[in-house]
Amino acid sequence: MVEAGIQAVLTVEMMVLMVVGATGGQILATGEQILAMAGRELWLTALP
């Protein structure tokens, strides 16, 4: 379950990087915020 979550985060990260590359670094901060939120949710769901 944790591995699937990590894979999902990596997929989201790749999409964010592609969008940032296409539009420039303007949304980089937003992408980092999304990744941070996703990481927090992953840790919360991974806890017993």
PyMOL Python script that loads the backbone (N, CA, C, O; Angstrom):
from pymol import cmd

cmd.read_pdbstr("""\
ATOM      1  N   MET A   1       0.842  -1.196   0.000  1.00  0.00           N
ATOM      2  CA  MET A   1       0.000   0.000   0.000  1.00  0.00           C
ATOM      3  C   MET A   1       0.878   1.246   0.000  1.00  0.00           C
ATOM      4  O   MET A   1       0.621   2.200  -0.735  1.00  0.00           O
ATOM      5  N   VAL A   2       1.900   1.228   0.819  1.00  0.00           N
ATOM      6  CA  VAL A   2       2.810   2.375   0.858  1.00  0.00           C
ATOM      7  C   VAL A   2       3.528   2.501  -0.480  1.00  0.00           C
ATOM      8  O   VAL A   2       3.716   3.608  -0.984  1.00  0.00           O
ATOM      9  N   GLU A   3       3.936   1.347  -1.066  1.00  0.00           N
ATOM     10  CA  GLU A   3       4.623   1.398  -2.355  1.00  0.00           C
ATOM     11  C   GLU A   3       3.724   1.993  -3.429  1.00  0.00           C
ATOM     12  O   GLU A   3       4.182   2.782  -4.255  1.00  0.00           O
ATOM     13  N   ALA A   4       2.459   1.625  -3.424  1.00  0.00           N
ATOM     14  CA  ALA A   4       1.520   2.177  -4.402  1.00  0.00           C
ATOM     15  C   ALA A   4       1.373   3.681  -4.204  1.00  0.00           C
ATOM     16  O   ALA A   4       1.286   4.435  -5.173  1.00  0.00           O
ATOM     17  N   GLY A   5       1.348   4.110  -2.952  1.00  0.00           N
ATOM     18  CA  GLY A   5       1.242   5.541  -2.669  1.00  0.00           C
ATOM     19  C   GLY A   5       2.462   6.294  -3.142  1.00  0.00           C
ATOM     20  O   GLY A   5       2.350   7.380  -3.711  1.00  0.00           O
ATOM     21  N   ILE A   6       3.634   5.717  -2.907  1.00  0.00           N
ATOM     22  CA  ILE A   6       4.874   6.352  -3.354  1.00  0.00           C
ATOM     23  C   ILE A   6       4.876   6.444  -4.875  1.00  0.00           C
ATOM     24  O   ILE A   6       5.259   7.471  -5.435  1.00  0.00           O
ATOM     25  N   GLN A   7       4.451   5.377  -5.543  1.00  0.00           N
ATOM     26  CA  GLN A   7       4.388   5.388  -7.010  1.00  0.00           C
ATOM     27  C   GLN A   7       3.446   6.483  -7.490  1.00  0.00           C
ATOM     28  O   GLN A   7       3.728   7.158  -8.480  1.00  0.00           O
ATOM     29  N   ALA A   8       2.329   6.661  -6.792  1.00  0.00           N
ATOM     30  CA  ALA A   8       1.374   7.704  -7.178  1.00  0.00           C
ATOM     31  C   ALA A   8       2.003   9.080  -7.033  1.00  0.00           C
ATOM     32  O   ALA A   8       1.825   9.939  -7.897  1.00  0.00           O
ATOM     33  N   VAL A   9       2.737   9.297  -5.950  1.00  0.00           N
ATOM     34  CA  VAL A   9       3.390  10.589  -5.737  1.00  0.00           C
ATOM     35  C   VAL A   9       4.427  10.830  -6.824  1.00  0.00           C
ATOM     36  O   VAL A   9       4.537  11.943  -7.339  1.00  0.00           O
ATOM     37  N   LEU A  10       5.195   9.789  -7.180  1.00  0.00           N
ATOM     38  CA  LEU A  10       6.191   9.949  -8.234  1.00  0.00           C
ATOM     39  C   LEU A  10       5.520  10.292  -9.554  1.00  0.00           C
ATOM     40  O   LEU A  10       6.032  11.113 -10.315  1.00  0.00           O
ATOM     41  N   THR A  11       4.382   9.673  -9.834  1.00  0.00           N
ATOM     42  CA  THR A  11       3.650   9.971 -11.066  1.00  0.00           C
ATOM     43  C   THR A  11       3.179  11.417 -11.061  1.00  0.00           C
ATOM     44  O   THR A  11       3.311  12.121 -12.062  1.00  0.00           O
ATOM     45  N   VAL A  12       2.629  11.861  -9.933  1.00  0.00           N
ATOM     46  CA  VAL A  12       2.183  13.255  -9.821  1.00  0.00           C
ATOM     47  C   VAL A  12       3.368  14.187  -9.989  1.00  0.00           C
ATOM     48  O   VAL A  12       3.264  15.215 -10.659  1.00  0.00           O
ATOM     49  N   GLU A  13       4.492  13.835  -9.385  1.00  0.00           N
ATOM     50  CA  GLU A  13       5.681  14.678  -9.486  1.00  0.00           C
ATOM     51  C   GLU A  13       6.131  14.802 -10.936  1.00  0.00           C
ATOM     52  O   GLU A  13       6.491  15.892 -11.381  1.00  0.00           O
ATOM     53  N   MET A  14       6.112  13.704 -11.668  1.00  0.00           N
ATOM     54  CA  MET A  14       6.499  13.751 -13.076  1.00  0.00           C
ATOM     55  C   MET A  14       5.549  14.650 -13.864  1.00  0.00           C
ATOM     56  O   MET A  14       5.991  15.416 -14.721  1.00  0.00           O
ATOM     57  N   MET A  15       4.248  14.563 -13.583  1.00  0.00           N
ATOM     58  CA  MET A  15       3.281  15.414 -14.286  1.00  0.00           C
ATOM     59  C   MET A  15       3.533  16.880 -13.958  1.00  0.00           C
ATOM     60  O   MET A  15       3.494  17.735 -14.843  1.00  0.00           O
ATOM     61  N   VAL A  16       3.793  17.169 -12.682  1.00  0.00           N
ATOM     62  CA  VAL A  16       4.067  18.549 -12.279  1.00  0.00           C
ATOM     63  C   VAL A  16       5.311  19.053 -12.993  1.00  0.00           C
ATOM     64  O   VAL A  16       5.326  20.181 -13.486  1.00  0.00           O
ATOM     65  N   LEU A  17       6.358  18.230 -13.055  1.00  0.00           N
ATOM     66  CA  LEU A  17       7.590  18.650 -13.714  1.00  0.00           C
ATOM     67  C   LEU A  17       7.353  18.910 -15.195  1.00  0.00           C
ATOM     68  O   LEU A  17       7.904  19.863 -15.746  1.00  0.00           O
ATOM     69  N   MET A  18       6.545  18.083 -15.849  1.00  0.00           N
ATOM     70  CA  MET A  18       6.257  18.293 -17.271  1.00  0.00           C
ATOM     71  C   MET A  18       5.497  19.597 -17.476  1.00  0.00           C
ATOM     72  O   MET A  18       5.787  20.348 -18.407  1.00  0.00           O
ATOM     73  N   VAL A  19       4.526  19.866 -16.608  1.00  0.00           N
ATOM     74  CA  VAL A  19       3.748  21.103 -16.735  1.00  0.00           C
ATOM     75  C   VAL A  19       4.648  22.304 -16.481  1.00  0.00           C
ATOM     76  O   VAL A  19       4.563  23.306 -17.191  1.00  0.00           O
ATOM     77  N   VAL A  20       5.506  22.209 -15.473  1.00  0.00           N
ATOM     78  CA  VAL A  20       6.424  23.308 -15.171  1.00  0.00           C
ATOM     79  C   VAL A  20       7.348  23.544 -16.359  1.00  0.00           C
ATOM     80  O   VAL A  20       7.618  24.689 -16.724  1.00  0.00           O
ATOM     81  N   GLY A  21       7.834  22.459 -16.962  1.00  0.00           N
ATOM     82  CA  GLY A  21       8.715  22.605 -18.114  1.00  0.00           C
ATOM     83  C   GLY A  21       7.999  23.263 -19.277  1.00  0.00           C
ATOM     84  O   GLY A  21       8.616  24.001 -20.046  1.00  0.00           O
ATOM     85  N   ALA A  22       6.703  23.005 -19.419  1.00  0.00           N
ATOM     86  CA  ALA A  22       5.944  23.537 -20.549  1.00  0.00           C
ATOM     87  C   ALA A  22       5.578  24.998 -20.338  1.00  0.00           C
ATOM     88  O   ALA A  22       5.519  25.764 -21.300  1.00  0.00           O
ATOM     89  N   THR A  23       5.332  25.394 -19.092  1.00  0.00           N
ATOM     90  CA  THR A  23       4.805  26.739 -18.842  1.00  0.00           C
ATOM     91  C   THR A  23       5.823  27.640 -18.157  1.00  0.00           C
ATOM     92  O   THR A  23       5.565  28.829 -17.969  1.00  0.00           O
ATOM     93  N   GLY A  24       6.966  27.097 -17.784  1.00  0.00           N
ATOM     94  CA  GLY A  24       7.944  27.884 -17.044  1.00  0.00           C
ATOM     95  C   GLY A  24       7.802  27.655 -15.553  1.00  0.00           C
ATOM     96  O   GLY A  24       6.938  26.894 -15.119  1.00  0.00           O
ATOM     97  N   GLY A  25       8.644  28.307 -14.763  1.00  0.00           N
ATOM     98  CA  GLY A  25       8.687  28.042 -13.333  1.00  0.00           C
ATOM     99  C   GLY A  25       7.630  28.756 -12.528  1.00  0.00           C
ATOM    100  O   GLY A  25       7.703  28.782 -11.299  1.00  0.00           O
ATOM    101  N   GLN A  26       6.638  29.343 -13.197  1.00  0.00           N
ATOM    102  CA  GLN A  26       5.657  30.168 -12.487  1.00  0.00           C
ATOM    103  C   GLN A  26       4.862  29.360 -11.476  1.00  0.00           C
ATOM    104  O   GLN A  26       4.544  29.858 -10.396  1.00  0.00           O
ATOM    105  N   ILE A  27       4.532  28.094 -11.823  1.00  0.00           N
ATOM    106  CA  ILE A  27       3.692  27.294 -10.929  1.00  0.00           C
ATOM    107  C   ILE A  27       4.517  26.343 -10.076  1.00  0.00           C
ATOM    108  O   ILE A  27       3.966  25.441  -9.445  1.00  0.00           O
ATOM    109  N   LEU A  28       5.819  26.533 -10.050  1.00  0.00           N
ATOM    110  CA  LEU A  28       6.684  25.615  -9.316  1.00  0.00           C
ATOM    111  C   LEU A  28       6.294  25.570  -7.843  1.00  0.00           C
ATOM    112  O   LEU A  28       6.225  24.492  -7.253  1.00  0.00           O
ATOM    113  N   ALA A  29       6.038  26.725  -7.249  1.00  0.00           N
ATOM    114  CA  ALA A  29       5.675  26.757  -5.832  1.00  0.00           C
ATOM    115  C   ALA A  29       4.370  26.001  -5.601  1.00  0.00           C
ATOM    116  O   ALA A  29       4.238  25.282  -4.610  1.00  0.00           O
ATOM    117  N   THR A  30       3.414  26.159  -6.500  1.00  0.00           N
ATOM    118  CA  THR A  30       2.142  25.450  -6.363  1.00  0.00           C
ATOM    119  C   THR A  30       2.370  23.948  -6.439  1.00  0.00           C
ATOM    120  O   THR A  30       1.802  23.189  -5.654  1.00  0.00           O
ATOM    121  N   GLY A  31       3.203  23.519  -7.388  1.00  0.00           N
ATOM    122  CA  GLY A  31       3.512  22.097  -7.514  1.00  0.00           C
ATOM    123  C   GLY A  31       4.145  21.552  -6.250  1.00  0.00           C
ATOM    124  O   GLY A  31       3.819  20.450  -5.809  1.00  0.00           O
ATOM    125  N   GLU A  32       5.058  22.330  -5.662  1.00  0.00           N
ATOM    126  CA  GLU A  32       5.709  21.875  -4.431  1.00  0.00           C
ATOM    127  C   GLU A  32       4.698  21.776  -3.301  1.00  0.00           C
ATOM    128  O   GLU A  32       4.778  20.861  -2.481  1.00  0.00           O
ATOM    129  N   GLN A  33       3.757  22.695  -3.245  1.00  0.00           N
ATOM    130  CA  GLN A  33       2.717  22.629  -2.212  1.00  0.00           C
ATOM    131  C   GLN A  33       1.866  21.382  -2.390  1.00  0.00           C
ATOM    132  O   GLN A  33       1.518  20.716  -1.415  1.00  0.00           O
ATOM    133  N   ILE A  34       1.529  21.063  -3.650  1.00  0.00           N
ATOM    134  CA  ILE A  34       0.721  19.865  -3.919  1.00  0.00           C
ATOM    135  C   ILE A  34       1.487  18.624  -3.486  1.00  0.00           C
ATOM    136  O   ILE A  34       0.923  17.728  -2.858  1.00  0.00           O
ATOM    137  N   LEU A  35       2.776  18.572  -3.825  1.00  0.00           N
ATOM    138  CA  LEU A  35       3.576  17.410  -3.447  1.00  0.00           C
ATOM    139  C   LEU A  35       3.687  17.305  -1.930  1.00  0.00           C
ATOM    140  O   LEU A  35       3.641  16.204  -1.381  1.00  0.00           O
ATOM    141  N   ALA A  36       3.833  18.434  -1.250  1.00  0.00           N
ATOM    142  CA  ALA A  36       3.933  18.407   0.206  1.00  0.00           C
ATOM    143  C   ALA A  36       2.637  17.887   0.825  1.00  0.00           C
ATOM    144  O   ALA A  36       2.666  17.097   1.769  1.00  0.00           O
ATOM    145  N   MET A  37       1.498  18.335   0.288  1.00  0.00           N
ATOM    146  CA  MET A  37       0.217  17.858   0.814  1.00  0.00           C
ATOM    147  C   MET A  37       0.052  16.365   0.551  1.00  0.00           C
ATOM    148  O   MET A  37      -0.404  15.623   1.421  1.00  0.00           O
ATOM    149  N   ALA A  38       0.425  15.929  -0.650  1.00  0.00           N
ATOM    150  CA  ALA A  38       0.314  14.508  -0.978  1.00  0.00           C
ATOM    151  C   ALA A  38       1.207  13.685  -0.049  1.00  0.00           C
ATOM    152  O   ALA A  38       0.811  12.612   0.407  1.00  0.00           O
ATOM    153  N   GLY A  39       2.403  14.183   0.228  1.00  0.00           N
ATOM    154  CA  GLY A  39       3.314  13.474   1.119  1.00  0.00           C
ATOM    155  C   GLY A  39       2.750  13.360   2.524  1.00  0.00           C
ATOM    156  O   GLY A  39       2.855  12.311   3.159  1.00  0.00           O
ATOM    157  N   ARG A  40       2.148  14.446   3.010  1.00  0.00           N
ATOM    158  CA  ARG A  40       1.542  14.409   4.345  1.00  0.00           C
ATOM    159  C   ARG A  40       0.423  13.379   4.394  1.00  0.00           C
ATOM    160  O   ARG A  40       0.333  12.606   5.348  1.00  0.00           O
ATOM    161  N   GLU A  41      -0.437  13.361   3.366  1.00  0.00           N
ATOM    162  CA  GLU A  41      -1.544  12.403   3.353  1.00  0.00           C
ATOM    163  C   GLU A  41      -1.009  10.977   3.309  1.00  0.00           C
ATOM    164  O   GLU A  41      -1.564  10.083   3.948  1.00  0.00           O
ATOM    165  N   LEU A  42       0.073  10.762   2.551  1.00  0.00           N
ATOM    166  CA  LEU A  42       0.655   9.422   2.476  1.00  0.00           C
ATOM    167  C   LEU A  42       1.138   8.975   3.846  1.00  0.00           C
ATOM    168  O   LEU A  42       0.872   7.848   4.262  1.00  0.00           O
ATOM    169  N   TRP A  43       1.852   9.860   4.554  1.00  0.00           N
ATOM    170  CA  TRP A  43       2.359   9.484   5.871  1.00  0.00           C
ATOM    171  C   TRP A  43       1.209   9.207   6.828  1.00  0.00           C
ATOM    172  O   TRP A  43       1.283   8.280   7.634  1.00  0.00           O
ATOM    173  N   LEU A  44       0.135  10.010   6.747  1.00  0.00           N
ATOM    174  CA  LEU A  44      -1.004   9.796   7.644  1.00  0.00           C
ATOM    175  C   LEU A  44      -1.682   8.467   7.357  1.00  0.00           C
ATOM    176  O   LEU A  44      -2.089   7.766   8.283  1.00  0.00           O
ATOM    177  N   THR A  45      -1.808   8.107   6.069  1.00  0.00           N
ATOM    178  CA  THR A  45      -2.476   6.852   5.742  1.00  0.00           C
ATOM    179  C   THR A  45      -1.563   5.660   6.002  1.00  0.00           C
ATOM    180  O   THR A  45      -2.044   4.542   6.189  1.00  0.00           O
ATOM    181  N   ALA A  46      -0.249   5.885   6.014  1.00  0.00           N
ATOM    182  CA  ALA A  46       0.684   4.782   6.232  1.00  0.00           C
ATOM    183  C   ALA A  46       0.805   4.446   7.720  1.00  0.00           C
ATOM    184  O   ALA A  46       1.229   3.349   8.085  1.00  0.00           O
ATOM    185  N   LEU A  47       0.429   5.396   8.570  1.00  0.00           N
ATOM    186  CA  LEU A  47       0.525   5.138  10.007  1.00  0.00           C
ATOM    187  C   LEU A  47      -0.507   4.100  10.428  1.00  0.00           C
ATOM    188  O   LEU A  47      -1.610   4.070   9.883  1.00  0.00           O
ATOM    189  N   PRO A  48      -0.162   3.254  11.385  1.00  0.00           N
ATOM    190  CA  PRO A  48      -1.098   2.212  11.841  1.00  0.00           C
ATOM    191  C   PRO A  48      -2.285   2.803  12.603  1.00  0.00           C
ATOM    192  O   PRO A  48      -3.160   2.063  13.052  1.00  0.00           O
TER     193      PRO A  48
END
""", "prot")
cmd.dss("prot")
cmd.show_as("cartoon", "prot")
cmd.util.cbc("prot")
cmd.orient("prot")
